[in-house]
Amino acid sequence: MTALLTIGLVLAAYSAVSGVLDRRGVTSAMTFVVVGLVVGAGGLGWLDVPVESAGAEHVAELALAYLLFTDSARIDLRSLRRSLAWPGRLLLVGLPLTMVLGLGVALLLFPAMPLASAFVLATMLCSTDAALGQRVVEDAAVPARVRQALDVESGLNDGLAVPFFLVAVDLATANLHGGFGGAVLREGAAQIGWGVAAGVGVGAVGGTVLRSAEERGWMLPQWRQLLVLAVATASYAAAVALGGSGFIAAFVAGMAYGATSQQRGLRAMYLAEEVGNILAAVTWLGFGALAVSRVWSDITWQVVVYALLSLTLVRMVPVALALAGTGARRPTVAFMGWFGPRGLASVVFGLLALEAGVPDLDPLLTTVVVTVALSVLLHGLSATPLVAVYRRWYDAHRRSPAETTEVAEAVPTPLTRTRRSAGPAPEGSAS
């Protein structure tokens, strides 16, 4: 009960000062990780739950699923179809290159690490975090096309990374049957296929039911929020039960739900989003209390260098190559390359690797934890100033006779909402 009491008190205290911290550029993730360090096993000892517990894994997974669902439900599919080139390149070119480069850097810095373990590390840290990048994605100062590309990329890349991660784990634990290419194709077909099928099916049915029930006056207003939460939960659970990616399912379900229900506003998603926020807060609190404390004594200079390279070179070079030939200017490429934070997806992969019993796991988990912790800090602190710098560049080029690609092809999206930490949905929000 001490752990539960600690979580409740920390959440209440943060809620009271959340606006003050947000105005000073301190994100919720930064706060909870630091507080977790203080109250965790390495500090006061008030929050000491086994990191291997199934509950920790499920909390992190559901947090990511709910945030993916609510983010994607706001995407206008008609607008997205007109600007698929950038997110498509980031996913189909940038993601594989990130894994390859991450593998190479791991082998260089950890020469004693087996190839399979290095591959596991690369797959755990190739995905970006939809929640940590939310401040950038929601800021209307960032051109719509850039926001949309980063949002779609972060929504789908963790699901696309799952087949490679599972194959890497099978390689590391000597459970791989058949060739590497065939295993990736089999896992990819299952994870993506069942994930998309579950997402489209559950999301479309849920959106249709909601719309029909409201048109006929069958539904009490207070139950609408619960229906949205149920659709998000069911899409994730259905995909996992079928052997697919619950993260892909949640993201696809959100788009299908938004398209069929025609309800994409903040008020329509409020409960599901806030439940995701609470679970994410608990995850970050546990991350600071348990994960960071556990690996503190194992941090080496190689781990720190890999973490820094993972957030810079390993991310930014593939983004630059993926956007080559699109007309994107260097500031845009650099901006999109930097804002690829590592977060909840990497934490979930780390917990899954721990559960699978991957050999030589300590250096892998230490590197993942340090990378995610640095990402929480660096991306959180840099979001507001770098958005301001990028916006000044954008405005200068928008006024020039020769318009940039970011200006000419940016399309409006419904991702114009208050920040998650800004409190309840405003009365005038669309529903």
ZATORPA-972899 format. One record per atom (N, C-alpha, C, CB): residue in one letter; x negated, y, z negated. Coordinates in steps of 0.2 Angstrom, whole numbers, plus 5000, padded with zeros to 4 digits. Atoms other than C-alpha are relative to their C-alpha. Glycine has a CB too. Layout:
<pts>
AXYZ ...
</pts>
This chain:
<pts>
M499649945000 M500050005000 M499650065000 M500550004994 T500549945001 T498550124997 T499950025007 T499449984997 A500149984993 A498250115016 A500650045003 A499849945004 L499449974998 L500050155020 L500150074997 L500649964999 L500049945003 L500050295008 L499550055003 L499950004992 T500549954997 T498450375015 T500250025007 T499349965000 I499849984994 I499150365032 I500650055000 I500249945004 G499449955001 G500750455027 G499850074998 G500549974995 L500249935003 L499850595017 L499650035006 L499649994994 V500449974994 V498650625032 V500450035005 V499449955002 L499549984994 L500050635045 L500350064997 L500449955002 A499749945002 A500950755034 A499650064999 A500349984993 A500549945001 A499450865030 A499950035007 A499449984996 Y500149974994 Y499050875048 Y500550045004 Y499749945005 S499449974997 S500750915054 S500150074997 S500749964998 A499949935003 A500751065042 A499550055003 A499950004992 V500549954997 V499251145050 V499849995007 V499349994995 S500150024993 S499351075067 S499950065005 S500549955003 G500049944996 G499651245075 G499450044999 G500650044999 V500649965002 V498251325066 V499449975004 V499950014993 L500550034997 L497051195072 L500050005008 L500049924998 D500050004993 D497651185090 D499850075003 D500749995002 R500249944997 R497451375092 R499250014999 R500350064996 R500749995000 R495651355087 R499649945004 R499749994992 G500350054995 G495351215100 G499849934996 G499450035002 V500150065003 V495351075087 V500649955002 V499950014992 T499550054998 T496250925094 T500249954995 T499849965006 S499850055005 S497250795084 S499649945000 S500749985002 A500450065000 A496150655090 A499350024996 A499849985007 M500649985004 M494550755083 M500250004993 M499850075002 T499950005007 T495450785067 T500149934996 T500750044999 F499950075003 F496050605064 F499449964999 F500549975004 V500650045000 V494350535068 V499650024994 V499650015007 V500449985005 V493450645056 V500349994993 V499950085000 V499750015006 V494750625042 V499949924999 V500850025000 G500150075001 G494650435045 G499349984997 G500149965007 L500750015003 L492750445042 L500050014992 L499550045003 V500049985007 V493150525025 V500449954996 V500350074999 V499550055004 V494550405019 V499949935001 V500750025001 G500150074998 G493850245027 G499649964996 G499850005007 A500550055003 A492750105022 A499450034998 A499949945003 G500749975001 G491150205023 G500150074995 G499750025006 G499949945004 G491950355013 G500449984993 G500450055004 L499750015007 L493250354999 L500349935000 L500650055000 G499850075000 G493850175004 G500850004999 G499749974994 W499250005001 W495750225004 W500349965006 W500250075000 L499850034994 L495950155022 L499549945002 L500250055005 D500450054999 D495149985023 D500449945002 D499549984994 V499750064997 V496049865035 V499649975005 V500750035003 P500550034995 P495149735045 P500150025007 P500149924999 V500049984993 V494749795062 V500349955005 V499450045002 E499950064996 E495049625069 E500849985000 E499649944998 S499350025000 S496949625064 S500450015006 S500350044994 A499649994994 A498249605077 A500450065000 A500549945000 G499649945001 G499149755070 G499650065003 G500250014993 A500449944997 A497749875075 A500050005007 A499349994997 E500050014993 E497749805092 E500750025003 E499849935003 H499349994997 H499649815095 H500150084999 H500549964996 V499949935000 V499649995088 V499750045005 V499850034993 A500449964995 A498350055100 A500349995007 A499349985000 E499750014993 E499149965115 E500750045001 E500249925000 L499349965000 L500950035111 L499950075001 L500449984994 A500149934999 A500250205109 A499950025007 A499450034995 L500249984993 L499450205126 L500649995005 L499449955002 A499450014995 A501050125134 A500550055000 A500349934998 Y499549955001 Y502250255127 Y499750075003 Y500150014993 L500249934997 L501150405132 L499949995008 L499350014997 L500050014992 L500850325150 L500750015003 L499749935001 F499350004997 F502750305152 F500250075000 F500449964995 T499849935001 T503150485146 T499750045005 T500050024993 D500349964995 D501850555157 D500249995007 D499249995000 S499950024993 S502250465173 S500850025001 S499949935001 A499349984999 A504150495170 A500150075003 A500449994994 R499949934998 R503850675174 R499750025007 R499750054995 I500349994994 I502950655190 I500650005006 I499549945002 D499650004995 D503950705205 D499749965006 D500150085003 L500350044995 L503750565218 L499950035007 L500449935000 R500049964993 R504150675233 R499450045000 R500650045001 S500649965000 S502750795228 S499449955000 S500050044994 L500650055000 L501550645224 L499949975007 L500149954995 R500250034994 R501750575241 R499750045005 R500749985003 R500449954996 R501150735249 R499350014998 R500450065000 S500749995002 S499550725239 S499749944997 S500050064995 L500350065003 L499050545236 L499349995002 L500449945003 A500750014998 A497350565244 A499550004994 A499850055005 W500549995005 W496450625229 W500149954994 W500150074997 P500050055005 P497150505216 P499849935003 P500750004997 G500150064997 G497050365228 G499249995001 G500350005007 R500750015000 R495150395231 R499749994993 R499750075003 L500350015006 L494850415213 L500149934997 L500350054995 L499850075003 L495650245209 L499649955005 L500749995001 L500350054995 L495050145225 L499350015001 L500450005006 V500749994998 V493350225227 V499650014993 V499950055005 G500449985006 G492850305210 G500049954995 G500450064998 L499950055006 L493450165198 L499549955002 L500749985000 P500550054999 P492450025206 P499250035000 P500149975007 L500749975001 L490850145208 L499850014993 L500050065004 T500149995007 T491050185190 T499849944996 T500650034996 M500250065003 M490950005185 M499349985002 M500549945002 V500750024998 V489449965196 V499550054997 V500050015008 L500549955003 L488550125190 L499949984992 L500150075001 G500050015007 G488950085172 G499649934999 G500749994997 L500350065000 L488349905175 L499250015000 L500249955005 G500749994998 G486649965182 G499750044994 G500050045006 V500349975006 V486350085167 V500049964994 V500550074999 A500150045005 A486749955155 A499449955000 A500749964999 L500550044999 L485549835162 L499350044999 L500049975007 L500649965001 L484249975162 L499850024993 L500050075004 L500149985007 L484450035144 L500049944996 L500650044998 F499950065004 F484849855137 F499749945004 F500749994997 P500250054996 P483649745146 P500149934997 P499250015001 A499950065003 A483949605134 A500749975000 A499849994993 M499350024999 M485849605137 M500149965006 M500450075000 P499850044995 P486549465147 P500450045006 P500449944998 L499649974995 L487249515164 L500750004999 L499949975007 A499350005002 A488949465159 A500250054995 A500349924998 S499849955006 S488949565143 S500050075003 S499549994994 A500149944997 A488349715153 A500650025004 A499450015004 F499449994996 F489849695165 F500650014995 F500149945004 V499449995005 V491049685150 V499950074998 V499949954994 L500049945002 L490349845144 L500250055005 L499250024998 A499949954994 A490449935161 A500850005001 A499749975006 T499250004999 T492349875162 T500350034994 T500249935001 M499749975006 M492749935144 M500050085001 M499749974994 L500149925000 L492150115148 L500150035007 L499350014998 C499849974993 C492750135166 C500650045000 C499949955005 S499449975000 S494450195162 S500050074996 S500549964997 T499949945004 T494950375157 T500750004996 T500150065006 D499450005005 D496250425144 D500550055001 D499750014993 A499549964998 A497850495148 A500250054994 A500749965002 A499849965006 A498150565130 A499450054999 A500149954994 L500549955001 L496450645128 L499950055005 L499349964999 G500049954995 G496550725144 G500650045001 G499949975007 Q499449974999 Q498250795141 Q500050085000 Q500549984995 R500049925001 R497750975136 R499850025007 R499450014995 V500249984993 V496950985154 V500649995005 V499449975003 V499550014995 V498350905163 V500650044999 V500249924999 E499449965001 E499751005155 E499850085000 E500249994993 D500149934999 D498851175157 D500150035007 D499350014998 A499849974994 A499651275170 A499550045004 A500750045000 A500649974997 A498051365173 A499649965005 A499550034995 V500450044995 V497351215182 V500549995006 V499949934996 P499650014994 P497951195200 P500449945000 P499650005006 A499550065000 A499451075202 A499749945003 A500650025003 R500350064996 R498450965214 R499549964995 R499850015006 V500550025004 V497050945202 V500349964994 V499550054997 R499750035006 R498150905187 R500349945002 R500550054997 Q499750064998 Q499150785196 Q499649945002 Q500550015007 A500550054998 A497650685203 A499749974993 A499450035004 L500250025006 L496950675185 L500549964996 L499750064996 D499450035003 D498650625178 D500149935003 D500650045000 V499850064997 V498950485190 V499449955000 V500150015008 E500650045001 E497150425189 E500049974993 E499350045001 S500150025007 S497150415170 S500649954999 S500050054995 G499550055001 G498850325171 G499949935003 G500650035003 L500150074997 L498350185182 L499349975000 L500250015008 N500750044999 N496450155181 N499949954994 N499550064999 D500150055005 D496550065164 D500449945002 D500350034993 G499650064997 G497849945172 G499649965005 G500750015002 L500450034995 L496749925187 L499449974998 L499950055005 A500650025003 A495249895176 A500149934997 A499750054995 V499950065004 V496049745167 V499849945003 V500850004998 P500250064997 P495749615180 P499249994999 P500249995007 F500850005001 F493849655180 F499849994993 F499750075003 F500250015007 F493849665161 F500149924998 F500450044996 L499950075002 L494649495159 L499549955004 L500749985002 V500550044997 V493449415172 V499450014997 V500050025008 A500749995003 A491949495164 A500049964993 A499950074998 V500050045006 V492549415147 V500049935001 V500750024996 D500150074998 D492749245155 D499349985002 D500549985006 L500750014998 L491049265162 L499549994994 L499750055005 A500449995006 A490349315145 A500149944995 A500150064997 T499850055004 T491249175136 T499949935003 T500750014997 A500150064996 A490849045150 A500749965001 A499549954996 N499450034999 N492649015153 N500350015007 N500650034995 L499849984993 L492749075171 L500049935004 L499550055003 H499950064996 H493348935183 H500150035007 H500649964998 G500049974993 G492948965202 G499650055001 G500750025002 G500449954999 G492049095210 G500250074997 G499950015008 F499949945003 F491849275204 F500650045004 F499450045000 G499549964996 G492849355219 G500749975000 G499750005007 G499350035001 G494249225218 G500350024994 G499949935001 A499749995006 A494449255200 A500250074999 A499449994994 V499749935000 V494549445202 V500650015004 V499450055003 L499450004996 L495849425216 L500649974996 L499949965006 R499550035004 R496849305205 R500250044994 R499849934998 E499849965005 E496849415190 E500350065002 E499350014995 G499749944998 G497149565200 G500750005003 G499550035006 A499350014997 A498649495209 A500549994994 A500049945004 A499650025006 A499349435192 A500150074996 A499749954996 Q500049945005 Q498949595182 Q500450065004 Q499450024998 I499749944996 I499449725196 I500749985002 I499650025006 G499450034997 G500849615204 G500650004995 G499949945003 W499550015005 W501749575188 W500150074996 W499949954995 G499949945003 G501449745181 G500450055004 G499350034999 V499649964995 V502149835196 V500849985000 V499850005007 A499350034999 A503649715197 A500450024993 A500049925001 A499749985006 A504049735178 A500250074999 A499649974994 G499949925000 G503849925179 G500650025004 G499450035001 V499549984995 V504949945194 V500749984998 V499849985007 G499450035002 G506249825188 G500350034994 G499949934999 V499749975006 V506449885170 V500150075001 V499549984994 G500049935000 G506150065174 G500650025004 G499450035003 A499449984996 A507450075188 A500749984997 A499949965007 V499450025003 V508749975179 V500250054994 V500049934997 G499949955006 G508550085163 G500250075002 G499350004996 G499849934998 G508650245173 G500750005003 G499550025005 T499450014997 T510150185182 T500649994995 T500149945005 V499550015006 V511050125166 V500150074997 V499749954995 L500049945003 L510650295158 L500550055004 L499350034998 R499649964996 R511350395172 R500749995001 R499650015007 S499350024999 S512850295175 S500450014993 S500149935002 A499749995007 A513250295156 A500250074998 A499649974995 E499849935001 E513150485155 E500550035004 E499350045000 E499549984996 E514150515170 E500749984998 E499849985007 R499450035002 R515550405163 R500250024993 R500049935001 G499849985006 G515450485146 G500049944995 G500650034999 W500050065004 W515050315138 W499550014994 W499849945004 M500650005005 M513450365128 M500050064996 M499350005004 L500149945005 L513250465112 L499450035002 L500149974993 P500649974998 P511950595115 P499449984996 P500050084998 Q500650025004 Q510850535100 Q499749935002 Q500250004993 W500350064998 W510650365108 W499650005007 W500649955001 R500450004994 R509950425124 R499250004999 R500150075004 Q500750015002 Q508250445116 Q499849934999 Q499850054994 L500250075002 L508250265109 L500049965007 L500549984995 L500050044994 L508750205127 L499350015003 L500550025004 V500649994997 V507150285134 V499449974996 V499950085000 L500550045004 L506050215120 L500149925002 L500150014993 A499950074999 A506850045123 A499849985007 A500749985000 V500350014993 V506450055142 V499350005000 V500350055005 A500850005000 A504650095139 A499849944996 A499850074996 T500350065004 T504449955126 T500249945005 T500449994994 A499950064997 A505349825137 A499650005007 A500850015003 S500450004994 S504349875153 S499349974998 S499950065003 Y500650025002 Y502749845143 Y500049924998 Y499750044994 A499950075002 A503349685135 A500149955005 A500649994995 A499850044994 A504049615151 A499449985004 A500550035004 A500650014996 A502449635160 A499549954996 A499650065002 V500550045004 V501349555146 V500349935000 V500050034993 A499750075000 A502649405145 A499949975007 A500750014999 L500150034993 L502449375164 L499249995002 L500350055005 G500750014999 G500549385163 G499750065004 G499949945004 G500349944997 G500349565170 G499850054995 G500650035004 S500349955004 S499649725164 S500650044997 S499550055004 G499549965003 G500749815152 G499950075001 G500149984992 F500149934999 F499949975155 F500250025007 F499250024999 I499849984993 I500249975174 I500850004999 I499849955005 A499350005000 A502049925170 A500350064996 A500249944996 A499849945003 A502250065158 A500050065004 A499750024993 F500149944996 F501650195170 F500550005006 F499350005003 V499550014994 V502650125185 V500750014997 V499949935003 A499450005003 A504150105174 A500250084999 A500149964993 G499949935001 G504050295169 G500250035007 G499450034997 M499849974994 M504050345187 M500749975003 M499549985006 A499450034997 A505450225192 A500650034996 A500049924999 Y499549975004 Y506450285177 Y500250075001 Y499849994992 G499949934998 G506250465181 G500350015007 G499350045000 A499749994993 A506650445199 A500849985000 A499749965005 T499350035000 T508350345195 T500450044995 T500049934998 S499649965005 S508850445180 S500150075002 S499849994993 Q500149934998 Q508350615187 Q500050044993 Q500750025004 Q500149975006 Q507950665169 Q499350004998 Q500549974994 R500750005001 R506150715167 R499850054995 R499650015007 G500249955004 G506150855155 G499849984993 G500650054999 L500350025006 L505350865138 L500549974995 L499750064997 R499550035005 R506950835128 R500249935002 R500650055001 A499850074998 A507350675138 A499549954998 A500150005008 M500550055002 M505750595133 M499750014993 M499450015005 Y500349985006 Y505550675116 Y499849944995 Y500450054997 L500150055005 L505750525105 L499449955002 L500649964999 A500550054998 A504650405115 A499350035000 A500149985008 E500749975000 E503250535117 E499850014992 E500150075003 E500249995007 E503250575098 E499849934997 E500650034996 V500250075002 V503250385094 V499349995002 V500549955002 G500750014998 G501750375105 G499550044997 G500050025008 N500449965003 N500950525097 N499849984993 N500350074999 I500150035006 I501150445080 I499649945000 I500749994996 L500450064999 L500450285085 L499350025002 L500349955005 A500749974998 A498950375093 A499750034995 A500150055006 A500349975006 A498650475077 A499849944996 A500550044997 V500250055005 V498650315067 V499449965003 V500649954999 T500650034997 T497450235080 T499450044999 T500149995008 W500649965001 W496250375079 W499850014993 W500150085003 L500150015007 L496350375060 L499649944999 L500650014996 G500350065001 G495950195060 G499349995004 G500449945003 F500650004996 F494550225073 F499550034996 F500150035007 G500549975004 G493650345062 G499949964993 G500250074998 A500150035006 A493950245046 A499749935000 A500749994997 L500250065000 L493550075052 L499449995006 L500649955002 A500550014995 A492650075069 A499450034999 A500350015007 V500649965000 V491450215067 V499649984994 V500250084999 S500350025006 S491050165049 S499649935001 S500549994994 R500250074999 R490749985055 R499350005004 R500549955004 V500650004995 V489450025069 V499550054998 V500250025007 W500549945002 W488550175060 W499349985000 W500250034994 S500750025001 S487050075055 S499749975006 S500049954994 D500350044994 D486849995072 D499950055006 D500549955003 I500149954994 I486750155083 I499250015001 I500350074998 T500649994998 T485150165092 T499950065006 T499749945003 W500049954995 W484450295105 W500249975006 W499250025001 Q499850034994 Q484850175119 Q500850015000 Q499849935001 V499250005001 V486750175113 V500250075001 V500249984993 V499849934999 V486750365112 V499950025008 V499650054996 V500149984993 V485950385130 V500549975004 V499349985002 Y499550034996 Y487150265137 Y500750035000 Y500149924998 A499449965001 A488650355129 A500050065004 A500150014993 L500049934997 L488050525136 L500049995008 L499450034998 L500050024993 L487750445153 L500749985003 L499549955002 S499350024999 S489450365153 S500550065001 S500249954995 L499649944999 L490250535151 L499850045005 L500150034993 T500249954995 T489250625164 T499849965006 T499450034997 L500250034994 L488250535177 L500449945003 L499349974999 V499650064998 V489250365177 V500750025002 V500049954994 R499349984998 R490850465179 R500050055006 R500450034994 M500049954995 M490350615189 M499849995007 M499650064997 V500350024993 V489350535203 V500649965004 V499449964999 P499550034996 P490750415208 P500650055002 P500349944996 V499549954999 V492050565207 V499850045006 V500250044994 A500249964994 A490950665219 A500049965006 A499350024998 L500050044994 L490750515231 L500749995002 L499649944999 A499350014999 A492650485230 A500350055004 A500449984994 L499749944997 L493050665235 L499650025005 L500150054994 A500449984994 A491750675248 A500550005006 A499449965001 G499650004994 G492550735264 G500750024999 G500049945004 T499349985001 T494150795256 T500150085001 T500349984994 G499949935000 G493750975257 G499950034993 G500650035003 A500049975007 A493650995238 A499350034998 A500149944994 R500649965002 R492351125232 R499749974994 R500250074999 R500450035006 R490951085220 R500350024993 R499350035001 P499849995007 P491751175205 P500649954999 P500350074999 T499450055001 T493351065208 T499749934998 T500450005006 V500350075001 V492250905209 V499750004993 V499549995006 A500350005006 A491250955194 A500650004994 A499650064999 F499549995005 F492850995184 F500449934999 F500550055002 M499650065000 M493750835189 M499549944997 M500349985006 G500550055002 G492150735186 G499950004992 G499350015003 W500149995007 W491950805168 W500649974996 W499850074998 F499450025003 F493750775163 F500249935001 F500550065001 G499850074999 G493750595163 G499849974993 G499649965005 P500150025007 P493850565144 P500149924999 P500450034995 R499950075001 R493650385137 R500350004993 R499349964999 G499650005006 G494850345123 G500449944999 G500550055001 L499650065003 L496350225119 L499949945004 L500750025000 A500150064996 A496050105134 A499449974998 A500050025007 S500650035002 S494250085129 S500049974993 S499450055000 V499950035006 V494750055111 V500449935000 V500450054995 V499650064999 V496049925116 V499549945003 V500650015005 F500450054997 F494749835127 F499549974995 F499650035006 G500450025005 G493549835113 G500349954995 G499750064996 L499650045005 L494849755101 L500149935004 L500750034998 L499950064996 L495249625115 L499349965000 L500350015007 A500750035000 A493349585117 A499849974993 A499550055002 L500150025007 L493249565098 L500449934999 L500250054995 E499550065001 E494749445098 E499749945005 E500750025002 A500350054995 A493949345113 A499449974998 A500050025007 G500650035002 G492349315104 G499450015005 G500149934998 V500649994995 V491149385117 V499450004997 V500150075004 P500750005003 P489349345113 P499750075000 P499649955004 D500449935001 D488149485107 D500550065000 D499550005006 L499549944999 L489649595104 L499850064996 L500749974997 D500249945004 D488849715091 D499850055004 D499549984995 P500249944996 P487949815104 P500550035005 P499349985004 L499449974996 L489449825115 L500550044996 L500449935003 L499549965004 L490649885102 L499750064997 L500249954994 T500349945002 T489350005095 T500050055006 T499349984998 T500049954995 T489150085112 T500750025002 T499749965007 V499349984999 V491050085115 V500250054995 V500549945001 V499849965005 V491350165099 V499650075000 V499949974993 V500449944999 V489950295101 V500350045006 V499349995000 T499849964994 T490550345118 T500750034999 T500049955006 V499349975001 V492350365113 V500050064995 V500549944998 A500149955005 A491850465098 A499750065003 A499649984994 L500349944997 L490750585108 L500550035005 L499449985004 S499549984996 S492150595121 S500650044996 S500449945004 V499549965004 V493450645108 V499750074998 V500249964993 L500349935002 L492250785102 L499950045006 L499449984996 L500249964995 L491550845118 L500550025005 L499449975004 H499549984996 H493050845129 H500550044996 H500449935003 G499549965004 G494150915115 G499750074999 G500149974993 L500349935001 L492951065112 L499950035006 L499349994996 S500149974994 S492651095130 S500650025004 S499549965004 A499449994996 A494451095137 A500250075001 A500649964997 T499849945000 T494951265133 T499550055004 T500250034994 P500549954996 P493351365139 P499949985007 P499350004996 L500250024993 L493051255154 L500650015005 L499849935001 V499449994996 V494851275160 V500050085002 V500749984996 A500049934999 A494651465158 A499550025006 A499850044994 V500549994995 V493051465168 V500249975007 V499349964998 Y499750034993 Y493851355182 Y500550045003 Y500249924999 R499549964997 R495351465183 R499850065003 R500550014994 R500249944997 R494351615186 R499749995007 R499450034995 W500350024994 W493451525200 W500649995005 W499649945000 Y499450024996 Y495151465207 Y500350075002 Y500549964996 D499649944998 D495951635207 D499650045005 D500150054993 A500449964995 A494451715216 A500049975007 A499350004997 H499950034993 H494551595230 H500750005002 H499749934999 R499350004997 R496451595231 R500150075003 R500549994994 R500049934997 R496251785235 R499650015006 R499950054995 S500449994994 S495051755248 S500349985006 S499349965000 P499650024993 P495551745267 P500049925001 P499750045005 A500050074999 A494951565268 A500249964994 A499249985003 E499850035006 E495951465256 E499749934999 E500849995001 T500350065002 T495251315247 T500549955001 T499750004993 T499650055000 T495951145248 T500450004994 T499649935001 E499750015006 E496451155230 E500650055001 E499650024994 V499549964999 V497551305235 V500549985006 V499750075002 A499550024994 A498251245252 A500449944999 A499549995006 E499750065001 E498751075246 E500349994994 E499649955003 A499750025007 A499251095228 A500750015001 A499750054995 V499350005000 V501051055225 V500250004993 V500349945004 P499750005007 P502151095210 P500249934998 P500550055000 T499850065003 T502450955198 T500450024994 T499449954998 P499649985006 P503550945183 P499649994993 P500649954999 L500450015006 L502050925171 L499950074997 L499349975002 T500049945003 T502451095164 T500450004994 T500250065005 R499650015006 R502851065146 R499550034994 R500149934999 T500449985006 T502251125129 T499549954998 T500450024994 R500550055002 R500751045122 R500349954995 R499350034997 R499750045005 R501050895111 R500050024993 R499649935001 S500149985007 S500450975096 S500450074998 S499350024998 A499649945000 A501651125099 A500650004996 A500150035006 G499450015004 G503051055089 G500649985004 G500250064997 P499450024997 P504851015094 P500250035006 P500650014995 A499949984993 A505551025111 A500450075000 A500449955004 P499649945000 P506251205115 P500749995002 P499650055004 E499350014999 E508051225116 E500250015008 E500450054996 G499949994993 G507951285134 G499749945005 G499850065002 S500450054996 S506951125140 S500549975004 S499649964996 A499650044995 A507651035155 A500149934997 A499850005007 S499950075002 S508450865151 S500249965005 S500550004994 
</pts>
